[in-house]
Amino acid sequence: MKVIKDGQFYKIWRITGLHHNFLGLSFVQGSEAPLPRIESLLSEKCCSPEPLDSNEVTKEVLRGVQEANDLLMTSYRVESILFDANDTPPESTYAVLAYLIVKSVYDEVIN
């Protein structure tokens, strides 16, 4: 999976067989970041019987970012989250995607 920068957002896609997920994150400086804004994009419904739960996606994204911060000794804070509510579950996939975004941003900064 590759992370791209598109304006203020870092974006990643995961497509494996019938499973697909998209995540976009923007970050804010400082240790006291407000709760992130979340925006659900609605693609054509294809595989998931019901939309993903945005609260669960947010929780998993924050978990993934925190895990990356803990491992990398960084302090990235999420400002905004973009995802497609019609992507495939489980929401825990978004923790992995968020982790990979932070790792990619970190790698870009140190290189």
Biopython code that builds the backbone (N, CA, C, O; Angstrom):
import numpy as np
from Bio.PDB.StructureBuilder import StructureBuilder

atoms = [
    (1, "MET", "N", (0.842, -1.176, 0.000)),
    (1, "MET", "CA", (0.000, 0.000, 0.000)),
    (1, "MET", "C", (0.886, 1.238, 0.000)),
    (1, "MET", "O", (1.935, 1.278, 0.643)),
    (2, "LYS", "N", (0.446, 2.220, -0.720)),
    (2, "LYS", "CA", (1.212, 3.450, -0.837)),
    (2, "LYS", "C", (0.381, 4.617, -0.303)),
    (2, "LYS", "O", (-0.820, 4.711, -0.555)),
    (3, "VAL", "N", (1.041, 5.491, 0.432)),
    (3, "VAL", "CA", (0.401, 6.704, 0.948)),
    (3, "VAL", "C", (0.733, 7.843, -0.010)),
    (3, "VAL", "O", (1.882, 8.007, -0.422)),
    (4, "ILE", "N", (-0.288, 8.630, -0.363)),
    (4, "ILE", "CA", (-0.058, 9.805, -1.191)),
    (4, "ILE", "C", (-0.507, 11.042, -0.423)),
    (4, "ILE", "O", (-1.363, 10.968, 0.459)),
    (5, "LYS", "N", (0.081, 12.175, -0.773)),
    (5, "LYS", "CA", (-0.339, 13.457, -0.185)),
    (5, "LYS", "C", (-1.180, 14.167, -1.227)),
    (5, "LYS", "O", (-0.747, 14.357, -2.363)),
    (6, "ASP", "N", (-2.382, 14.559, -0.838)),
    (6, "ASP", "CA", (-3.316, 15.250, -1.722)),
    (6, "ASP", "C", (-3.831, 16.471, -0.970)),
    (6, "ASP", "O", (-4.776, 16.371, -0.187)),
    (7, "GLY", "N", (-3.208, 17.627, -1.209)),
    (7, "GLY", "CA", (-3.561, 18.823, -0.451)),
    (7, "GLY", "C", (-3.151, 18.631, 0.996)),
    (7, "GLY", "O", (-1.997, 18.312, 1.284)),
    (8, "GLN", "N", (-4.094, 18.825, 1.904)),
    (8, "GLN", "CA", (-3.786, 18.663, 3.321)),
    (8, "GLN", "C", (-3.921, 17.218, 3.796)),
    (8, "GLN", "O", (-3.567, 16.908, 4.934)),
    (9, "PHE", "N", (-4.424, 16.337, 2.944)),
    (9, "PHE", "CA", (-4.699, 14.961, 3.353)),
    (9, "PHE", "C", (-3.631, 13.980, 2.881)),
    (9, "PHE", "O", (-3.109, 14.078, 1.770)),
    (10, "TYR", "N", (-3.325, 13.033, 3.764)),
    (10, "TYR", "CA", (-2.552, 11.858, 3.410)),
    (10, "TYR", "C", (-3.581, 10.759, 3.177)),
    (10, "TYR", "O", (-4.461, 10.544, 4.011)),
    (11, "LYS", "N", (-3.474, 10.057, 2.037)),
    (11, "LYS", "CA", (-4.499, 9.082, 1.661)),
    (11, "LYS", "C", (-3.875, 7.729, 1.386)),
    (11, "LYS", "O", (-2.759, 7.611, 0.880)),
    (12, "ILE", "N", (-4.658, 6.699, 1.747)),
    (12, "ILE", "CA", (-4.228, 5.320, 1.518)),
    (12, "ILE", "C", (-5.453, 4.500, 1.114)),
    (12, "ILE", "O", (-6.565, 4.734, 1.586)),
    (13, "TRP", "N", (-5.215, 3.534, 0.228)),
    (13, "TRP", "CA", (-6.255, 2.603, -0.192)),
    (13, "TRP", "C", (-5.779, 1.193, 0.067)),
    (13, "TRP", "O", (-4.599, 0.880, -0.090)),
    (14, "ARG", "N", (-6.715, 0.343, 0.466)),
    (14, "ARG", "CA", (-6.437, -1.084, 0.647)),
    (14, "ARG", "C", (-7.461, -1.830, -0.190)),
    (14, "ARG", "O", (-8.665, -1.703, 0.034)),
    (15, "ILE", "N", (-6.986, -2.607, -1.155)),
    (15, "ILE", "CA", (-7.888, -3.387, -1.997)),
    (15, "ILE", "C", (-7.324, -4.793, -2.072)),
    (15, "ILE", "O", (-6.243, -5.014, -2.618)),
    (16, "THR", "N", (-8.072, -5.747, -1.512)),
    (16, "THR", "CA", (-7.664, -7.143, -1.539)),
    (16, "THR", "C", (-8.887, -7.980, -1.865)),
    (16, "THR", "O", (-9.776, -8.143, -1.029)),
    (17, "GLY", "N", (-8.932, -8.496, -3.048)),
    (17, "GLY", "CA", (-10.091, -9.304, -3.446)),
    (17, "GLY", "C", (-11.363, -8.487, -3.368)),
    (17, "GLY", "O", (-11.476, -7.438, -4.003)),
    (18, "LEU", "N", (-12.314, -8.961, -2.598)),
    (18, "LEU", "CA", (-13.589, -8.265, -2.448)),
    (18, "LEU", "C", (-13.575, -7.200, -1.361)),
    (18, "LEU", "O", (-14.571, -6.503, -1.163)),
    (19, "HIS", "N", (-12.453, -7.068, -0.653)),
    (19, "HIS", "CA", (-12.350, -6.100, 0.433)),
    (19, "HIS", "C", (-11.665, -4.830, -0.066)),
    (19, "HIS", "O", (-10.678, -4.884, -0.800)),
    (20, "HIS", "N", (-12.203, -3.702, 0.345)),
    (20, "HIS", "CA", (-11.621, -2.416, -0.064)),
    (20, "HIS", "C", (-11.878, -1.384, 1.018)),
    (20, "HIS", "O", (-12.954, -1.334, 1.614)),
    (21, "ASN", "N", (-10.860, -0.556, 1.261)),
    (21, "ASN", "CA", (-10.966, 0.504, 2.262)),
    (21, "ASN", "C", (-10.162, 1.704, 1.803)),
    (21, "ASN", "O", (-9.102, 1.563, 1.193)),
    (22, "PHE", "N", (-10.675, 2.875, 2.100)),
    (22, "PHE", "CA", (-10.009, 4.140, 1.812)),
    (22, "PHE", "C", (-9.947, 4.939, 3.102)),
    (22, "PHE", "O", (-10.905, 4.956, 3.875)),
    (23, "LEU", "N", (-8.814, 5.606, 3.335)),
    (23, "LEU", "CA", (-8.684, 6.484, 4.493)),
    (23, "LEU", "C", (-7.860, 7.696, 4.102)),
    (23, "LEU", "O", (-6.815, 7.573, 3.462)),
    (24, "GLY", "N", (-8.338, 8.856, 4.489)),
    (24, "GLY", "CA", (-7.597, 10.098, 4.343)),
    (24, "GLY", "C", (-7.489, 10.761, 5.703)),
    (24, "GLY", "O", (-8.468, 10.840, 6.444)),
    (25, "LEU", "N", (-6.292, 11.239, 6.028)),
    (25, "LEU", "CA", (-6.074, 11.911, 7.313)),
    (25, "LEU", "C", (-5.349, 13.230, 7.101)),
    (25, "LEU", "O", (-4.447, 13.332, 6.270)),
    (26, "SER", "N", (-5.758, 14.242, 7.867)),
    (26, "SER", "CA", (-4.965, 15.465, 7.977)),
    (26, "SER", "C", (-4.585, 15.598, 9.444)),
    (26, "SER", "O", (-5.297, 15.133, 10.334)),
    (27, "PHE", "N", (-3.446, 16.242, 9.675)),
    (27, "PHE", "CA", (-2.908, 16.344, 11.028)),
    (27, "PHE", "C", (-2.834, 17.795, 11.475)),
    (27, "PHE", "O", (-2.772, 18.710, 10.654)),
    (28, "VAL", "N", (-2.841, 17.992, 12.795)),
    (28, "VAL", "CA", (-2.727, 19.306, 13.396)),
    (28, "VAL", "C", (-1.558, 19.267, 14.380)),
    (28, "VAL", "O", (-1.279, 18.228, 14.977)),
    (29, "GLN", "N", (-0.887, 20.384, 14.544)),
    (29, "GLN", "CA", (0.235, 20.480, 15.482)),
    (29, "GLN", "C", (-0.289, 20.670, 16.909)),
    (29, "GLN", "O", (-1.398, 21.160, 17.118)),
    (30, "GLY", "N", (0.513, 20.282, 17.857)),
    (30, "GLY", "CA", (0.193, 20.530, 19.262)),
    (30, "GLY", "C", (-0.321, 19.309, 19.972)),
    (30, "GLY", "O", (-0.836, 18.375, 19.358)),
    (31, "SER", "N", (-0.171, 19.333, 21.276)),
    (31, "SER", "CA", (-0.571, 18.177, 22.074)),
    (31, "SER", "C", (-2.044, 18.201, 22.459)),
    (31, "SER", "O", (-2.602, 17.167, 22.828)),
    (32, "GLU", "N", (-2.673, 19.352, 22.381)),
    (32, "GLU", "CA", (-4.088, 19.472, 22.746)),
    (32, "GLU", "C", (-4.947, 19.647, 21.499)),
    (32, "GLU", "O", (-5.520, 20.713, 21.274)),
    (33, "ALA", "N", (-5.028, 18.609, 20.704)),
    (33, "ALA", "CA", (-5.821, 18.667, 19.474)),
    (33, "ALA", "C", (-7.294, 18.430, 19.796)),
    (33, "ALA", "O", (-7.615, 17.604, 20.650)),
    (34, "PRO", "N", (-8.194, 19.152, 19.118)),
    (34, "PRO", "CA", (-9.622, 18.897, 19.317)),
    (34, "PRO", "C", (-9.992, 17.546, 18.719)),
    (34, "PRO", "O", (-9.189, 16.930, 18.018)),
    (35, "LEU", "N", (-11.209, 17.088, 18.998)),
    (35, "LEU", "CA", (-11.672, 15.855, 18.371)),
    (35, "LEU", "C", (-11.653, 16.030, 16.865)),
    (35, "LEU", "O", (-12.000, 17.097, 16.359)),
    (36, "PRO", "N", (-11.251, 14.995, 16.145)),
    (36, "PRO", "CA", (-11.152, 15.146, 14.697)),
    (36, "PRO", "C", (-12.522, 15.284, 14.035)),
    (36, "PRO", "O", (-13.520, 14.735, 14.501)),
    (37, "ARG", "N", (-12.536, 16.037, 12.931)),
    (37, "ARG", "CA", (-13.720, 16.088, 12.078)),
    (37, "ARG", "C", (-13.711, 14.817, 11.250)),
    (37, "ARG", "O", (-12.655, 14.364, 10.808)),
    (38, "ILE", "N", (-14.884, 14.243, 11.042)),
    (38, "ILE", "CA", (-14.955, 13.035, 10.218)),
    (38, "ILE", "C", (-15.928, 13.282, 9.084)),
    (38, "ILE", "O", (-17.022, 13.810, 9.284)),
    (39, "GLU", "N", (-15.512, 12.892, 7.892)),
    (39, "GLU", "CA", (-16.362, 13.048, 6.713)),
    (39, "GLU", "C", (-16.448, 11.711, 6.011)),
    (39, "GLU", "O", (-15.439, 11.122, 5.623)),
    (40, "SER", "N", (-17.667, 11.245, 5.858)),
    (40, "SER", "CA", (-17.887, 9.984, 5.183)),
    (40, "SER", "C", (-18.240, 10.254, 3.730)),
    (40, "SER", "O", (-19.201, 10.961, 3.427)),
    (41, "LEU", "N", (-17.452, 9.682, 2.845)),
    (41, "LEU", "CA", (-17.752, 9.738, 1.422)),
    (41, "LEU", "C", (-18.657, 8.561, 1.113)),
    (41, "LEU", "O", (-18.486, 7.484, 1.684)),
    (42, "LEU", "N", (-19.590, 8.744, 0.244)),
    (42, "LEU", "CA", (-20.493, 7.643, -0.083)),
    (42, "LEU", "C", (-20.311, 7.251, -1.540)),
    (42, "LEU", "O", (-20.829, 7.899, -2.449)),
    (43, "SER", "N", (-19.560, 6.173, -1.739)),
    (43, "SER", "CA", (-19.398, 5.640, -3.082)),
    (43, "SER", "C", (-20.633, 4.800, -3.395)),
    (43, "SER", "O", (-21.507, 4.608, -2.550)),
    (44, "GLU", "N", (-20.681, 4.313, -4.609)),
    (44, "GLU", "CA", (-21.781, 3.430, -4.981)),
    (44, "GLU", "C", (-21.726, 2.195, -4.094)),
    (44, "GLU", "O", (-20.678, 1.567, -3.944)),
    (45, "LYS", "N", (-22.854, 1.863, -3.517)),
    (45, "LYS", "CA", (-22.913, 0.709, -2.623)),
    (45, "LYS", "C", (-22.660, -0.561, -3.423)),
    (45, "LYS", "O", (-23.287, -0.794, -4.456)),
    (46, "CYS", "N", (-21.725, -1.384, -2.930)),
    (46, "CYS", "CA", (-21.483, -2.606, -3.690)),
    (46, "CYS", "C", (-21.374, -3.853, -2.816)),
    (46, "CYS", "O", (-21.994, -4.871, -3.126)),
    (47, "CYS", "N", (-20.627, -3.798, -1.768)),
    (47, "CYS", "CA", (-20.302, -5.044, -1.063)),
    (47, "CYS", "C", (-20.804, -5.104, 0.374)),
    (47, "CYS", "O", (-21.165, -6.178, 0.855)),
    (48, "SER", "N", (-20.832, -4.003, 1.044)),
    (48, "SER", "CA", (-21.165, -3.992, 2.459)),
    (48, "SER", "C", (-22.679, -3.869, 2.638)),
    (48, "SER", "O", (-23.295, -2.983, 2.046)),
    (49, "PRO", "N", (-23.285, -4.742, 3.444)),
    (49, "PRO", "CA", (-24.742, -4.690, 3.623)),
    (49, "PRO", "C", (-25.222, -3.427, 4.334)),
    (49, "PRO", "O", (-26.334, -2.965, 4.080)),
    (50, "GLU", "N", (-24.415, -2.870, 5.207)),
    (50, "GLU", "CA", (-24.780, -1.613, 5.857)),
    (50, "GLU", "C", (-23.534, -0.756, 6.022)),
    (50, "GLU", "O", (-22.420, -1.273, 6.101)),
    (51, "PRO", "N", (-23.733, 0.577, 6.075)),
    (51, "PRO", "CA", (-22.576, 1.478, 6.155)),
    (51, "PRO", "C", (-21.743, 1.243, 7.412)),
    (51, "PRO", "O", (-22.246, 0.803, 8.445)),
    (52, "LEU", "N", (-20.457, 1.550, 7.290)),
    (52, "LEU", "CA", (-19.569, 1.473, 8.451)),
    (52, "LEU", "C", (-19.992, 2.498, 9.491)),
    (52, "LEU", "O", (-20.566, 3.532, 9.150)),
    (53, "ASP", "N", (-19.714, 2.217, 10.749)),
    (53, "ASP", "CA", (-20.044, 3.099, 11.864)),
    (53, "ASP", "C", (-18.939, 4.151, 11.996)),
    (53, "ASP", "O", (-17.797, 3.816, 12.310)),
    (54, "SER", "N", (-19.276, 5.418, 11.757)),
    (54, "SER", "CA", (-18.260, 6.482, 11.781)),
    (54, "SER", "C", (-17.616, 6.637, 13.155)),
    (54, "SER", "O", (-16.441, 6.995, 13.243)),
    (55, "ASN", "N", (-18.360, 6.375, 14.231)),
    (55, "ASN", "CA", (-17.770, 6.456, 15.570)),
    (55, "ASN", "C", (-16.711, 5.371, 15.772)),
    (55, "ASN", "O", (-15.673, 5.609, 16.388)),
    (56, "GLU", "N", (-16.987, 4.184, 15.247)),
    (56, "GLU", "CA", (-16.017, 3.093, 15.354)),
    (56, "GLU", "C", (-14.799, 3.358, 14.477)),
    (56, "GLU", "O", (-13.671, 3.066, 14.874)),
    (57, "VAL", "N", (-15.023, 3.912, 13.287)),
    (57, "VAL", "CA", (-13.895, 4.258, 12.419)),
    (57, "VAL", "C", (-13.005, 5.275, 13.119)),
    (57, "VAL", "O", (-11.783, 5.131, 13.124)),
    (58, "THR", "N", (-13.610, 6.303, 13.712)),
    (58, "THR", "CA", (-12.848, 7.325, 14.437)),
    (58, "THR", "C", (-12.032, 6.692, 15.558)),
    (58, "THR", "O", (-10.842, 6.976, 15.702)),
    (59, "LYS", "N", (-12.667, 5.841, 16.347)),
    (59, "LYS", "CA", (-11.984, 5.173, 17.461)),
    (59, "LYS", "C", (-10.790, 4.368, 16.960)),
    (59, "LYS", "O", (-9.716, 4.415, 17.559)),
    (60, "GLU", "N", (-10.969, 3.633, 15.873)),
    (60, "GLU", "CA", (-9.890, 2.803, 15.335)),
    (60, "GLU", "C", (-8.773, 3.655, 14.729)),
    (60, "GLU", "O", (-7.595, 3.333, 14.883)),
    (61, "VAL", "N", (-9.136, 4.734, 14.046)),
    (61, "VAL", "CA", (-8.114, 5.636, 13.494)),
    (61, "VAL", "C", (-7.265, 6.205, 14.626)),
    (61, "VAL", "O", (-6.037, 6.208, 14.539)),
    (62, "LEU", "N", (-7.904, 6.683, 15.676)),
    (62, "LEU", "CA", (-7.159, 7.259, 16.803)),
    (62, "LEU", "C", (-6.281, 6.214, 17.481)),
    (62, "LEU", "O", (-5.183, 6.525, 17.942)),
    (63, "ARG", "N", (-6.761, 4.979, 17.541)),
    (63, "ARG", "CA", (-5.963, 3.896, 18.123)),
    (63, "ARG", "C", (-4.723, 3.645, 17.270)),
    (63, "ARG", "O", (-3.623, 3.498, 17.804)),
    (64, "GLY", "N", (-4.891, 3.595, 15.951)),
    (64, "GLY", "CA", (-3.766, 3.358, 15.055)),
    (64, "GLY", "C", (-2.734, 4.473, 15.108)),
    (64, "GLY", "O", (-1.531, 4.211, 15.101)),
    (65, "VAL", "N", (-3.202, 5.719, 15.161)),
    (65, "VAL", "CA", (-2.290, 6.864, 15.252)),
    (65, "VAL", "C", (-1.536, 6.823, 16.578)),
    (65, "VAL", "O", (-0.332, 7.079, 16.614)),
    (66, "GLN", "N", (-2.228, 6.506, 17.656)),
    (66, "GLN", "CA", (-1.570, 6.445, 18.965)),
    (66, "GLN", "C", (-0.530, 5.331, 19.008)),
    (66, "GLN", "O", (0.549, 5.516, 19.570)),
    (67, "GLU", "N", (-0.842, 4.177, 18.420)),
    (67, "GLU", "CA", (0.130, 3.082, 18.381)),
    (67, "GLU", "C", (1.386, 3.498, 17.612)),
    (67, "GLU", "O", (2.505, 3.201, 18.029)),
    (68, "ALA", "N", (1.189, 4.189, 16.484)),
    (68, "ALA", "CA", (2.338, 4.672, 15.711)),
    (68, "ALA", "C", (3.128, 5.705, 16.507)),
    (68, "ALA", "O", (4.358, 5.661, 16.536)),
    (69, "ASN", "N", (2.421, 6.637, 17.155)),
    (69, "ASN", "CA", (3.101, 7.649, 17.974)),
    (69, "ASN", "C", (3.919, 7.003, 19.078)),
    (69, "ASN", "O", (5.056, 7.403, 19.330)),
    (70, "ASP", "N", (3.347, 6.011, 19.733)),
    (70, "ASP", "CA", (4.052, 5.328, 20.821)),
    (70, "ASP", "C", (5.314, 4.633, 20.310)),
    (70, "ASP", "O", (6.369, 4.715, 20.939)),
    (71, "LEU", "N", (5.206, 3.957, 19.181)),
    (71, "LEU", "CA", (6.339, 3.222, 18.635)),
    (71, "LEU", "C", (7.416, 4.161, 18.094)),
    (71, "LEU", "O", (8.608, 3.932, 18.304)),
    (72, "LEU", "N", (6.995, 5.217, 17.398)),
    (72, "LEU", "CA", (7.934, 6.119, 16.727)),
    (72, "LEU", "C", (8.366, 7.303, 17.592)),
    (72, "LEU", "O", (9.220, 8.095, 17.194)),
    (73, "MET", "N", (7.766, 7.413, 18.779)),
    (73, "MET", "CA", (8.026, 8.543, 19.688)),
    (73, "MET", "C", (7.716, 9.881, 18.997)),
    (73, "MET", "O", (8.508, 10.822, 19.045)),
    (74, "THR", "N", (6.551, 9.935, 18.359)),
    (74, "THR", "CA", (6.083, 11.136, 17.680)),
    (74, "THR", "C", (4.804, 11.614, 18.362)),
    (74, "THR", "O", (4.348, 11.007, 19.331)),
    (75, "SER", "N", (4.227, 12.701, 17.854)),
    (75, "SER", "CA", (3.011, 13.237, 18.477)),
    (75, "SER", "C", (2.025, 13.733, 17.419)),
    (75, "SER", "O", (1.483, 14.833, 17.532)),
    (76, "TYR", "N", (1.800, 12.914, 16.391)),
    (76, "TYR", "CA", (0.823, 13.287, 15.369)),
    (76, "TYR", "C", (-0.574, 13.297, 15.982)),
    (76, "TYR", "O", (-0.938, 12.402, 16.744)),
    (77, "ARG", "N", (-1.351, 14.324, 15.637)),
    (77, "ARG", "CA", (-2.731, 14.465, 16.109)),
    (77, "ARG", "C", (-3.637, 14.628, 14.896)),
    (77, "ARG", "O", (-3.352, 15.431, 14.007)),
    (78, "VAL", "N", (-4.715, 13.876, 14.859)),
    (78, "VAL", "CA", (-5.629, 13.879, 13.720)),
    (78, "VAL", "C", (-6.535, 15.098, 13.767)),
    (78, "VAL", "O", (-7.186, 15.371, 14.775)),
    (79, "GLU", "N", (-6.563, 15.826, 12.653)),
    (79, "GLU", "CA", (-7.473, 16.960, 12.511)),
    (79, "GLU", "C", (-8.747, 16.530, 11.807)),
    (79, "GLU", "O", (-9.846, 16.853, 12.259)),
    (80, "SER", "N", (-8.608, 15.795, 10.687)),
    (80, "SER", "CA", (-9.767, 15.372, 9.894)),
    (80, "SER", "C", (-9.574, 13.952, 9.395)),
    (80, "SER", "O", (-8.455, 13.508, 9.134)),
    (81, "ILE", "N", (-10.696, 13.249, 9.270)),
    (81, "ILE", "CA", (-10.724, 11.873, 8.778)),
    (81, "ILE", "C", (-11.675, 11.809, 7.594)),
    (81, "ILE", "O", (-12.804, 12.295, 7.668)),
    (82, "LEU", "N", (-11.218, 11.209, 6.501)),
    (82, "LEU", "CA", (-12.069, 10.910, 5.353)),
    (82, "LEU", "C", (-12.129, 9.395, 5.204)),
    (82, "LEU", "O", (-11.101, 8.721, 5.274)),
    (83, "PHE", "N", (-13.319, 8.862, 5.001)),
    (83, "PHE", "CA", (-13.440, 7.439, 4.716)),
    (83, "PHE", "C", (-14.707, 7.216, 3.914)),
    (83, "PHE", "O", (-15.555, 8.105, 3.831)),
    (84, "ASP", "N", (-14.843, 6.047, 3.327)),
    (84, "ASP", "CA", (-16.027, 5.697, 2.548)),
    (84, "ASP", "C", (-16.895, 4.773, 3.396)),
    (84, "ASP", "O", (-16.497, 3.652, 3.711)),
    (85, "ALA", "N", (-18.071, 5.245, 3.760)),
    (85, "ALA", "CA", (-18.959, 4.463, 4.627)),
    (85, "ALA", "C", (-19.402, 3.155, 3.978)),
    (85, "ALA", "O", (-19.846, 2.241, 4.673)),
    (86, "ASN", "N", (-19.288, 3.057, 2.666)),
    (86, "ASN", "CA", (-19.683, 1.829, 1.975)),
    (86, "ASN", "C", (-18.521, 0.866, 1.766)),
    (86, "ASN", "O", (-18.659, -0.130, 1.056)),
    (87, "ASP", "N", (-17.374, 1.159, 2.381)),
    (87, "ASP", "CA", (-16.264, 0.214, 2.308)),
    (87, "ASP", "C", (-16.573, -1.017, 3.152)),
    (87, "ASP", "O", (-17.571, -1.063, 3.871)),
    (88, "THR", "N", (-15.701, -2.005, 3.051)),
    (88, "THR", "CA", (-15.957, -3.269, 3.732)),
    (88, "THR", "C", (-15.471, -3.250, 5.184)),
    (88, "THR", "O", (-14.425, -2.683, 5.500)),
    (89, "PRO", "N", (-16.264, -3.888, 6.063)),
    (89, "PRO", "CA", (-15.842, -4.017, 7.453)),
    (89, "PRO", "C", (-14.684, -5.011, 7.550)),
    (89, "PRO", "O", (-14.378, -5.685, 6.567)),
    (90, "PRO", "N", (-14.042, -5.118, 8.697)),
    (90, "PRO", "CA", (-14.369, -4.475, 9.959)),
    (90, "PRO", "C", (-13.717, -3.095, 10.078)),
    (90, "PRO", "O", (-12.769, -2.772, 9.362)),
    (91, "GLU", "N", (-14.245, -2.304, 10.991)),
    (91, "GLU", "CA", (-13.710, -0.963, 11.231)),
    (91, "GLU", "C", (-12.279, -1.003, 11.753)),
    (91, "GLU", "O", (-11.542, -0.028, 11.604)),
    (92, "SER", "N", (-11.876, -2.113, 12.362)),
    (92, "SER", "CA", (-10.514, -2.227, 12.899)),
    (92, "SER", "C", (-9.453, -2.105, 11.801)),
    (92, "SER", "O", (-8.293, -1.819, 12.100)),
    (93, "THR", "N", (-9.821, -2.313, 10.565)),
    (93, "THR", "CA", (-8.899, -2.120, 9.440)),
    (93, "THR", "C", (-8.349, -0.699, 9.437)),
    (93, "THR", "O", (-7.214, -0.472, 9.018)),
    (94, "TYR", "N", (-9.149, 0.258, 9.902)),
    (94, "TYR", "CA", (-8.744, 1.658, 9.864)),
    (94, "TYR", "C", (-7.627, 1.973, 10.858)),
    (94, "TYR", "O", (-6.911, 2.959, 10.679)),
    (95, "ALA", "N", (-7.463, 1.160, 11.901)),
    (95, "ALA", "CA", (-6.323, 1.333, 12.809)),
    (95, "ALA", "C", (-5.027, 1.023, 12.066)),
    (95, "ALA", "O", (-4.035, 1.736, 12.219)),
    (96, "VAL", "N", (-5.034, -0.021, 11.275)),
    (96, "VAL", "CA", (-3.852, -0.404, 10.496)),
    (96, "VAL", "C", (-3.547, 0.669, 9.454)),
    (96, "VAL", "O", (-2.393, 1.067, 9.295)),
    (97, "LEU", "N", (-4.569, 1.138, 8.745)),
    (97, "LEU", "CA", (-4.361, 2.167, 7.725)),
    (97, "LEU", "C", (-3.828, 3.461, 8.341)),
    (97, "LEU", "O", (-2.935, 4.095, 7.779)),
    (98, "ALA", "N", (-4.370, 3.850, 9.488)),
    (98, "ALA", "CA", (-3.905, 5.070, 10.170)),
    (98, "ALA", "C", (-2.453, 4.906, 10.603)),
    (98, "ALA", "O", (-1.649, 5.826, 10.450)),
    (99, "TYR", "N", (-2.119, 3.748, 11.138)),
    (99, "TYR", "CA", (-0.743, 3.462, 11.535)),
    (99, "TYR", "C", (0.191, 3.608, 10.332)),
    (99, "TYR", "O", (1.248, 4.231, 10.435)),
    (100, "LEU", "N", (-0.198, 3.040, 9.205)),
    (100, "LEU", "CA", (0.636, 3.094, 8.003)),
    (100, "LEU", "C", (0.804, 4.520, 7.488)),
    (100, "LEU", "O", (1.868, 4.870, 6.978)),
    (101, "ILE", "N", (-0.234, 5.344, 7.615)),
    (101, "ILE", "CA", (-0.108, 6.747, 7.209)),
    (101, "ILE", "C", (0.910, 7.459, 8.084)),
    (101, "ILE", "O", (1.803, 8.133, 7.570)),
    (102, "VAL", "N", (0.788, 7.317, 9.397)),
    (102, "VAL", "CA", (1.738, 7.982, 10.302)),
    (102, "VAL", "C", (3.158, 7.492, 10.035)),
    (102, "VAL", "O", (4.090, 8.294, 9.995)),
    (103, "LYS", "N", (3.329, 6.199, 9.853)),
    (103, "LYS", "CA", (4.657, 5.644, 9.567)),
    (103, "LYS", "C", (5.213, 6.225, 8.278)),
    (103, "LYS", "O", (6.400, 6.541, 8.210)),
    (104, "SER", "N", (4.386, 6.371, 7.263)),
    (104, "SER", "CA", (4.830, 6.930, 5.987)),
    (104, "SER", "C", (5.227, 8.399, 6.129)),
    (104, "SER", "O", (6.245, 8.823, 5.583)),
    (105, "VAL", "N", (4.429, 9.171, 6.857)),
    (105, "VAL", "CA", (4.740, 10.588, 7.076)),
    (105, "VAL", "C", (6.043, 10.705, 7.857)),
    (105, "VAL", "O", (6.898, 11.527, 7.528)),
    (106, "TYR", "N", (6.190, 9.895, 8.877)),
    (106, "TYR", "CA", (7.414, 9.890, 9.687)),
    (106, "TYR", "C", (8.637, 9.561, 8.826)),
    (106, "TYR", "O", (9.656, 10.248, 8.889)),
    (107, "ASP", "N", (8.519, 8.504, 8.025)),
    (107, "ASP", "CA", (9.627, 8.110, 7.151)),
    (107, "ASP", "C", (9.998, 9.225, 6.187)),
    (107, "ASP", "O", (11.177, 9.437, 5.902)),
    (108, "GLU", "N", (8.997, 9.937, 5.685)),
    (108, "GLU", "CA", (9.239, 11.050, 4.764)),
    (108, "GLU", "C", (9.982, 12.181, 5.464)),
    (108, "GLU", "O", (10.868, 12.801, 4.875)),
    (109, "VAL", "N", (9.629, 12.450, 6.703)),
    (109, "VAL", "CA", (10.245, 13.546, 7.457)),
    (109, "VAL", "C", (11.700, 13.232, 7.799)),
    (109, "VAL", "O", (12.559, 14.108, 7.697)),
    (110, "ILE", "N", (11.984, 12.002, 8.199)),
    (110, "ILE", "CA", (13.352, 11.689, 8.624)),
    (110, "ILE", "C", (14.290, 11.440, 7.448)),
    (110, "ILE", "O", (15.508, 11.455, 7.623)),
    (111, "ASN", "N", (13.751, 11.213, 6.266)),
    (111, "ASN", "CA", (14.629, 10.962, 5.090)),
    (111, "ASN", "C", (14.881, 12.185, 4.300)),
    (111, "ASN", "O", (15.590, 12.136, 3.295)),
]
sb = StructureBuilder()
sb.init_structure("model")
sb.init_model(0)
sb.init_chain("A")
sb.init_seg("    ")
for serial, (resi, resn, name, xyz) in enumerate(atoms, 1):
    if name == "N":
        sb.init_residue(resn, " ", resi, " ")
    sb.init_atom(name, np.array(xyz, "f"), 0.0, 1.0, " ", f" {name:<3s}", serial, name[0])
structure = sb.get_structure()
